[in-house]
Amino acid sequence: MAHHALSSQESYNPNHLLDILLGKMQLKNDAALSRMLEVAPPVISKIRHHRLPVGASLLIRMHEVTGMSIRDLRDLMGDRRTKYRLSDAQGRPKPEEKAAQQAAQQAAQQAAQPQAQETQGNDVSKSGNYAH
């Protein structure tokens, strides 16, 4: 059975969080909870059996449905971490993507320059005399 990194914390217990949600929302079982959270029933089962962590999107959905704060939800499942560490590379564009973005920006700038010159020349010719 594959465990995720958070399950190594001794206090981590997603079952407590799920049980509290069942009670708070007055639901009978995990199938009703999965419908309320708009997730497939196996997701709840995998969380209960520590095969899947409670992800950010599910935590946000729990917050939206219950009105409980994210901090309170995390406390209920025993997640006591105060910070999430992200890799330095996460969120950065790949070198080939960066080169493509730069090329697209340059092309857009070059395309905009002739149009700006045309509109400046046309402004003078459009101003005509109108009789009122």
C-alpha positions in Angstrom: 0.0 0.0 0.0 1.5 3.3 -1.0 1.3 6.1 1.6 1.7 9.8 0.8 4.2 12.1 2.6 1.6 13.7 4.9 0.6 10.3 6.3 4.0 10.0 8.0 2.8 12.7 10.5 1.6 10.8 13.5 -1.3 13.2 14.1 -2.6 13.0 10.5 -6.1 11.4 10.5 -8.3 12.3 7.6 -11.1 10.0 9.0 -11.7 12.5 11.8 -12.2 15.3 9.3 -14.6 13.2 7.1 -16.5 12.1 10.2 -16.9 15.7 11.4 -18.1 16.7 7.9 -20.7 13.9 7.9 -22.0 15.1 11.2 -22.0 18.8 10.4 -23.8 18.3 7.1 -26.1 15.7 8.6 -25.2 13.0 6.0 -25.6 9.3 6.4 -22.6 7.9 4.7 -19.5 8.6 2.6 -21.5 8.2 -0.7 -23.7 11.2 0.4 -20.5 13.1 1.4 -19.0 12.5 -2.0 -22.2 13.8 -3.7 -22.1 16.9 -1.6 -18.4 17.5 -2.3 -18.9 16.6 -6.0 -16.2 14.0 -6.1 -16.3 10.3 -7.0 -17.0 7.9 -4.1 -13.7 6.1 -4.5 -11.9 9.4 -3.7 -13.4 9.4 -0.2 -12.6 5.7 0.2 -9.0 6.3 -0.8 -8.7 9.2 1.6 -10.1 7.0 4.5 -7.6 4.3 3.7 -4.6 6.7 3.5 -4.0 6.0 -0.1 -4.9 9.6 -1.2 -4.2 12.8 0.7 -6.8 15.5 1.1 -5.7 17.7 -1.8 -6.0 21.5 -2.0 -9.0 21.5 -4.4 -10.9 19.1 -2.1 -10.1 21.2 0.9 -11.3 24.3 -0.9 -14.5 22.5 -1.8 -15.0 21.4 1.8 -14.6 25.1 2.8 -17.1 26.2 0.2 -19.7 23.6 1.3 -19.4 23.9 5.0 -18.2 27.5 5.5 -15.4 26.3 7.8 -12.0 27.9 7.5 -9.3 26.1 5.7 -7.2 26.3 8.9 -10.0 24.6 10.9 -10.4 21.9 8.3 -6.6 21.2 8.3 -6.6 21.1 12.1 -9.4 18.5 12.1 -7.4 16.1 10.0 -4.3 16.7 12.1 -2.3 18.6 9.5 -0.2 20.9 11.7 2.1 22.2 9.0 2.4 25.9 9.0 4.1 26.3 5.6 4.0 24.5 2.3 7.3 24.4 0.6 7.4 24.6 -3.2 10.3 23.7 -5.4 12.2 26.6 -6.9 11.5 25.2 -10.4 7.7 25.0 -9.8 5.8 27.7 -11.7 8.7 28.7 -14.0 8.3 28.3 -17.7 10.5 25.7 -19.4 13.3 27.2 -21.5 11.6 26.3 -24.8 8.4 27.8 -23.6 10.2 31.0 -22.5 11.8 31.3 -25.9 8.5 30.8 -27.6 6.8 33.5 -25.4 9.6 36.0 -26.2 9.3 35.3 -29.9 5.6 35.9 -29.7 6.0 39.1 -27.8 8.5 40.4 -30.4 6.2 39.5 -33.2 3.3 41.3 -31.6 5.4 44.4 -31.0 6.6 44.4 -34.6 3.0 44.0 -35.9 1.8 46.8 -33.6 4.4 49.3 -34.9 3.3 49.6 -38.5 -0.3 49.9 -37.4 0.6 52.8 -35.1 2.3 54.6 -38.0 -0.7 54.0 -40.3 -3.2 55.4 -37.8 -1.1 58.5 -37.2 -1.0 59.2 -41.0 -4.7 58.5 -41.3 -5.8 60.8 -38.5 -4.7 63.9 -40.5 -6.6 62.9 -43.6 -9.8 62.0 -41.8 -10.2 65.4 -40.2 -12.5 67.1 -42.8 -14.7 70.1 -42.8 -18.3 69.4 -41.9 -21.1 71.8 -42.5 -23.5 72.2 -39.6 
